[in-house]
Amino acid sequence: MQSIKLVVIAGLLGLSAAQAFAEDTMGTMTMMKAGQVTAITPDGHMGTMMPDAKMSAEMMKMAKPVKHCMMMMTDAKGKTYMIDTSTKKAQAECEKMAM
């Protein structure tokens, strides 16, 4: 009876650990807030800010709307790349990841 309890507990711990690893692999997605600016550098650093109304108006003069889902990734050396998501298949994968 004790061995069955140990097997059940070990199984539950294994399932919870597997879920934690799965969540770590996918990462987390969040929605940008209205007015928020996000910067991504070529070496993968990211930052966000909430500009004041004047700065926001100046930035909007340079801004263009995003027309489709976009993906970024970094390589083993830390260089950042933008993935071409112009095909239907790539768009589907991007949107699936963003949900």
N, C-alpha and C positions, 0 to 999 in steps of 0.2 A: 504494500500500500504506500509506503514511504517512497519507494522508487517511482511509482506512478506520479505522485505529487511532484517529485523532483523533475521528471520528464516534462510534465505540464508547465511547470514554472520556467524551465529552460526554454521550452517552445515559445512561451509568451514573451520572454526576454528576447529571443531571437527574432520574433516578428516585430517587436517594437524597435529593435536595432536596425532591422532591414528598412523599416519605414523612415527612420531618421536618416539613413544613408540615402534613400531615394529622394527625400525632400532636399537634402544638401546638394544633390546632383542637379536638380532642376532650379534651385535658387528661388528667390522670391520676386514677385512683380508688384509694383505699386503704381498708383495713378498719380500723375503730376497734379499739383494744385494750380488753380487759376492764377496766372501771373508768374509762376515759378520759372526760373531759367536753370537749365542743366548744362554743364560744360564737361566735355570728355577730351582728354589730351591724348596725343599719340602713344604715350607710355602707359595708358590705362587709368590714370588718375581721373577721378570724377568729383564734381562739386555742384552744389545747387545754391541758389540765392533767390531772395524775394526782393526785386528792385523796387525803388520808390516809383511814383507815377511818372516823374520826369524821365528817369532812366528807362523805364519800361516803354514810354512813347518813342524814345530815341532808338531802342532796340527793335521795336516793331517796324520802323522804317527800313531796316535791313532784313527783316524776317520774311520767310516764305513758308506757306503751309506744307505740312507733311502730307504727301499724297498716298502713301502706302506704308505698311508695317516695315520697320527697319531693324536690322540685327547687327550687333557689334560683337567681336570676340578678340581675345588677346592670345598671342602664341606663347610658347614656353619661355621666350626671352622677354616677354612683357610688352611687345609691340602690339598696338591696337589695329584691328582691321574692320572695315565695314563690309558686310556680306551682301552680295547682289541678290536682292529679293524681288527681281522684276518678273520672274516666271510665276505661273499659277501655283506650281508645286512649292516653290520657296515661300510664296505668300501664305499658303495654307500652313506650312510649318511655322512660320513666324507668328501668325495669328493664334495657332494652337499653343505656342510657347507663352504668348502674352496673356492668355486666359487664365 
